[in-house]
Amino acid sequence: VVFGSQSTTDLKSKNLLRQEFKSLVNSFLKKEAATSGGNASPGQVLEIDNMTKMVCTLLEGMSQLDTAHLSSIKSLTPMLSACIQINDRTIRTAVHGLLTRIFELSEDTSE
């Protein structure tokens, strides 16, 4: 989905995407913090493993977007930056790659 700049539906879609992504990241950060003390139950470990896979899949999908689609989600940059706090190296690496692409896109459009 490429969002237009004037469409009410597109603005609602962008807001929904932003809210859902923010919710996922915030939930992940809370669960990660709760399990980082080393006293996580097997259920909590499984939950954080599944959430890690989900976040990685989402980030990988976002990083494979073409330029037009990627530019339509650059408003997620602040939330993506929050993902740098996540302890999982795979997620941090994926976030770094995605943010690099978004910043390069921003530089290309400003020239």
N, C-alpha and C positions, 0 to 999 in steps of 0.2 A: 504494500500500500504506500503510495507516494502521497503525502499530504499537500494540499494546495494552501496558499497563504490566506485566502479569503473565505474559504468554506467553513460554515459553522460546524458541519459534521466532521470535517478534518480537524478542527480545533478541539472538538470533544474527543475524537480519537486520540489525538496527541496527548491530551490531558489524562485520558484513561491509561494510555501506555506509560506515561510518566508516573502516575500514581501507583500502578501495579508494579512497575519496576522498583520504585522507591520502597513499596511495601515488602517486596521480595528481598531486597538488599537489607533493609532494616531487620526483618525477621531472621535472615541469615546471620547478621552481625550479633544479634541477641543470643541466638542458639549457639553460635561459635563461642561467644564469651562464657556462656553457661557451661560449656563442655571443656573449656581450656584449662580448668583447674585440675584435670586428671581424674576427677571422680565422676565421670559420666557413666550412665547406665548403658548397657548394650543397645537399648532402644534409642537413646539419645545419639549414640555413635552412628547407628544406622541412619537416623534422621539427618544428621549433618552430612553424612556421606551422600545421601540421596539429594540433599539440597545443593551440595557442591557440584554434583553431576548436572543438576538442573541449571544452575547459574552458568557453569562452563558451556553447556549446550546453547543457552541463550546468547552468551557472549560470542561464541563461535559463529552462530547464525548472524548476529549483528555485524561481525567483522567481514562476513562474506557478501554483505550488501553492496550493490553497485553505488556509484557516486550520487545519483539522484536520490536513492533511498536513504543512503547514509546521511546526506545533508538534511533530510526530513526528520532525523532523530537527534541531531546535534544538540537539541535542547536538553538531552539527557546527560550532557557532559558533567554537571555538578554531581549527579548521582553516581555516574561512572567513577568520578574522582573519589567518592566515598568508598568505593570498592577497594581502593588501595589499602585501606585499613584491614582488609580481610587477611587472615594469617596464611591461607592456602596459596602456595606459590603459583600453581596453575592458574588460579583465578586472577591473581595480580598480574601475571604475564599476559593473559588474554585482555585484561583491562588496559594495560599499557599499550598493547598493539592497537586496540580499537581507538583509544584516545589519540595515539599518534596519527592514525588515519584521519580522524575527525579534525585534528589541528592542521594537518597537511591540506585537507580539503578547505579549511577556513583560509589558509594562506593563499591557496590557488585562486580562490574566488575574490580575494582582496587585491590581487595584482592586476 
